Amino acid sequence: MHRRGDNVIFFFGHSSTAQLRLSFVAACLAGTALAAPAMAQTASQLPPVNVDATRLGGLGGSTGTGTGLSTNTIGIVGASTTVITKEDIAHAPNQTIQEIIASAPGVQLTTLYGAVNGTGSVVDLRGFGAFASSNTLFLLNGRRLNEADLQGVDLSSIPIQSIERIEITRGNSGAVLYGDNAVGGVINIVTKTGAGTGKPYAGRIEGGVGSYGQREGNASFSASQGPWSTTVFGNAVHSDGYRDNNKLDQQSGVGEIRYTTPEFSAFLNAAADRQQLGLPGTLGNMYSIDYGATTFSTLGNLRGTRTPFDYAQKQGNSITAGFTKSLWAGAELIVDGGVRNKFQQSGFFGDPANIGGPQYAYVNSNLQTWSITPRLNMRNMFGSVSSNILTGIDYYNSQYDSSRSQQYFDPPNHIYNLSQQTVAGYWQQTLGLMPSTDFSYGARIQQMKLSARDHYDPTAPYGSLAAQATPLDKDETNHALHIGLEHRFNENFAVFGRAARAFRTPNVDERVVTGPAYLSVPPYTPIPQNFELKTQTSYDVEGGVRIHGGPLDIQSSFYDMHLKNEIHYNPAAFFNYNLDPTHRYGSETQASLRINETFRLRGGFAYTRAVFEDGQYAGKDVPLVSRISGSAGFTWNIWQQYAVLDATARFWSSRRLDNDQANTQGVIGANATIDLKLSGKYDSFFWSAAVINLLDAQYYDYGIASTTTPGSYAIYPLPGRMFLVKAGVSF
């Protein structure tokens, strides 16, 4: 939806973030159809990792022996990896999953609402800007979280206290094991399980209060008896939000029952979440932007809203079940499957500046995804050569239904029905050629079948101003490839490298908006859309070193990636299209140093370039990507576990405004934040007090430029200094 006022055009509803992209889907698609231009947690709390939770486990050959990690835990051979442990999570001052992931080098964030519980924050691996959420694949216990729509992965619905570790595998190589979306990398969130705790029961209850009316409660419980175990996690968050009309109410919960024996294990997992969120929209020209310098302006109210009634609602539920069966020595069969349902409703009442445009748009969408993913894991020795083979089949079936109307009680003018099935086979083998050398290779073949229909009613309100989309039936086959090598010269120094090919098919929302819905000049003639977009492909190479020497660990790598048919959105004309070839390259370095038993330093640095390689913008920067980013921090156990101080600083350089492919507008300025947390534990009681954005930096990291008026833009202002206090008890 575009907003006209004071001869300035603002574009609301386009970002890589889940909420803003949802706003885009509703405002742009519905509006187009309706009108013409118009906790200290201790290590003993809750149980160890679910060993079946990830396809990356066990793929590292003997690589771990030279990296400071245990054998078979490093993941894909040749890839740059980061593992964030439950201790790292517990010590993080800012307790949102996105902020915790952003402590890893090469990870950038786009944040809309001040990161209350992570709502409105999107993780960007390797510089995809506005389309980061579609080019980073998220997994929960090795199963895809990315779905067939544009909403993106809402990490805020995962209770943070349920996480055992987070595995980050950068680059294209994860596409062989997991398929679509694994272009920038794969982030696997592994949750805790009740198996192996050695305790009949354990629990944890925590409450917290913070700035802007934030209130939250977390609870977890685990029990085990013999081979049976169960875990339950629950979370509830309320915040009034930094901006007007930005109230958040969210509840989520997950429970699991598990049966575990040496030869056979099985589990049943159920989860549900509910979210209500006010959408404050962008504010226009509220900052002065002067090519890198961000200066506060006294114009307007930074906490205000142009959309005081817009909202988004979401309800989700899922059931997953599976088993692992030992077939013979070194071989196991792993089978799991499940169903996820997501229901979304959003309402847009219009902007007072949008004179002549529709004053209300309503979108009601449902997405259901069935999946089954059997795989076989085989470990063998052939003389002195070790072999680990992982092969399997992935089947996903998604049904998307979305109705668009002027008001929620009006008959819809468009009802979109898209059905998508994918079936894939993959093979990845890791060979320990020598005690010091690992080699891996793999391939994936994936077939997609898509059926897309638009049931159009020209007699519905504003229906006469649009046109029915052309039906699409499509069969397409794509493939992914990986080859990787790691060699350890000694116990302290190793080199690694890899090359890979990956792909990303358009999601259903992107297909719905594949061309202008009407002419942008009178007489605004409707133009039929066709759901047609090309599949994005990418090729990348990477090489690096790992250093492990006593208390010091360093990993550094350089990568180079070329993409064809990258999918992009034109906010001026409201449609998606395929870009000319693009190029990404850069380096990432992470390090940790344990000074002594009570003090540990950590940090990371990344140089990221994302440029257009061909076409009219050749050589220009891709918007919303900072060239320089990094983090630094420490953990200081001041007095046993009674007082622990943690600090994390993040910094990033300037980035181009969204929609400024020509690089002619101002930039979003460079900035940095510092977060502190003091926490402690006495017996079974624990507490923490955190200061977020200690230096009260006034900033924003998302803005969009006007296409028609140079110097005009719209932004999402973010809060300054915030406080969060938590306390709880474990048993």
Buried (B, 14 or more C-beta within 10 A) or exposed (E): BBBBBEEBBBBBBBBBBBBBBBBBBBBBBBBBBBBBBBBBBBEEBBBBBBBBBBBBBBBBBBBBBBBBBEBBBBBBBBBBBBBBBBEBBBBBBBBBBBBBBBBBBBBBBBBBBBBBBBBBBBBBBBBBBBBBBBBBBBBBBBBBBBBBBBBBBBBBBBBBBBBBBBBBBBBBBBBBBBBBBBBBBBBBBBBBBBBBBEBEEBBBBBBBEBBBEBEBBBBBBBBBEEBEBBBBBBBBBBBBBBBBBBBBBBBBBBBBBBBBEEEEBBBBBBBBBBBBBBBBBBBBBBBBBEEEEBEEEEEEEBBBBBBBEBBBBBBBBBBBBBBBEBEEEBBBBBBBBBBBBBBBBBBBBBBEBBEEBBBBBBBBBBBBBBBBBBBBBBBEEEEEEBBBBBBBEBBBBBBBBBBBBBBEEBEBBBBBBBBBBBBBEBBBBBBBBEEBBBBBBBBBEBEBBBBBBBBBBEEBBBBEBBBBBBEBEBEBEBBBBBBBBBBBEEEBBBBBBBBBBBBBBBBBBBBBBBBBBBEEEEEBEBBEBBBBBBBBBBBBBBBBBBBBEEEBBBBBBBBBBBBBBBBBBBBBBBBBBBBBBBBBBBBBBBBBBBEEEEBBBBBBBBBBBBBBBEEEBEEBBBBBBBBBBBBBBBBBBEEEBEBBBBBBBBBBBBBBBBBBBBBEBBBBBBBBBBBBBBBBBEEEEBBBBBBBBBEEBBBBBBBBBBBEBEEBBBBBBBBBEBEBEBBBEBE
